[in-house]
């Protein structure tokens, strides 16, 4: 029997891989891209191809998805631990203002201002980490509070009206130009994605996130430093949000208090859509990257559809579909557990009758 079953084992393994969550999302991503390529590409009166299928549009998709992609990467280890960070968008806005103020008002060189901004982002992440690990407060409540705190600080610093502009061209190069054929910020994004993948998937530190997500008390009994692991995830999220703020400022050429508004919704959607369970314990960086790509293609593709262009409602429809995607992804993570609970269990076998006495 073992000889006959062994050849089928590799086939079952490949079938499981081809039907995994990440592969199914890849199929959906390819289908979306093909649909928008044919439905959102046209030739204007001058005979020039415009719309989704142009190379410039593909570069714009990559350029505009870097900030949300960075936030999604930062959120992945946090959600794997069954936590959440709703403050990453507000942290991006606050760090953008602090970066502009350090350069414009304090007169610091741009590299020094950028380095200090990363440090300040780490301090903001440390605040979340301290409240969650030291005081044992729920991450949802803590980050909901810092969500308002960071955005309020950004508004207070700028008095709701100051916008920092006139950045030098050497800095704008990181957000508006190309290097080696790709948008410059894409190379920074790839570097962070690679580092996060190695951290989460190839280090004992990163593998501990799954153990914490499955059972935090069990992880403590196993000797894992749960509080330190959780703190590292939230501090890393603050630093990466600060990096996203710098890239955001370089892309738009200005730092303003409302930067990153709503980005946390898109980032969480990308993470959950990529297969990371909102209940913790499972998830992957490559799944998150696929989720980011799917949302970016969806947002950009909708803006090129003729019917959406006539309605002038690309942003509204994009927000509607993003919310629907988040709900579907959440339902998809809950449904298997619900079905397993509703599945009838076999009745226990009745004990064999005792042998009669001779």
Helices and strands as residue ranges (DSSP letters): H 2-18, H 21-39, E 41-43, E 49-51, H 55-64, H 66-80, H 88-104, H 110-133, H 139-158, H 169-176, E 178-179, E 182-183, H 184-202, H 204-214, H 216-221, H 226-252, H 263-273, H 285-302, H 306-311, H 314-342
